Amino acid sequence: MKKVKKKLIFLVDDDALYLKSLEIQFIECELFDVKTFATGELCVENLTLNPDIVVLDYRLSGVDKTAIDGLETLDRIKAANEDIHVIMLSEQDKIEVAVNCMKHKATDYIVKSETAFIRLLKAINEIIKNQKLEKTLNWYMEKM
C-alpha cells in the first residue's frame, strides 16, 4: 500500500489556548504534520522546513507587543516562497480586512468561530485538490 506523504502545516497564533486547540484538531485528523508558532518571526525563521500551508492569525501582538503582525508575516512568507499557501485566520469579521489580506496574496480568509476548523479543513482540502490538478495538468503539458 502506498504511503501518502503528510502535508506540513504551520499554525501561527498568539493565543496559546486557541493555538493548542487547533493543533490537537489537526493532529487528530492524522493527515497533517503540524508545527506551531506564537509569533510571525518564529514562523518566518522556520520556513526552511518548507511548509505546504500556513494558517496565520491576523493579529499577533498578544505574546510580544513589538512582534510583527499577520500581514507583515504574510508578506515575508510570500517574499521567501511565493508558492506557500497562507490562510489568514482572524476574529475580524470585516470585509475590508479580508480584502486587504487577499491583496497581500493570502489564499483564503477565515473568521475565528466555532466552525472555523471545519472551514479550515475545507480550504486546505481545496488547496490540495488544486495542487493535484495543477500537477496533472503540468504532466500532460510536458508530454505534448
Secondary structure, 3 states (H helix, E strand, C coil): CCCCCCEEEEEECCCHHHHHHHHHHHHHHCCEEEEEECCHHHHHHCHHHCCCEEEEECCCCCCCCCCCCHHHHHHHHHHHCCCCEEEEEECCCCHHHHHHHHHCCCCEEEECCCCHHHHHHHHHHHHHHHHHHHHHHHHHHHHC
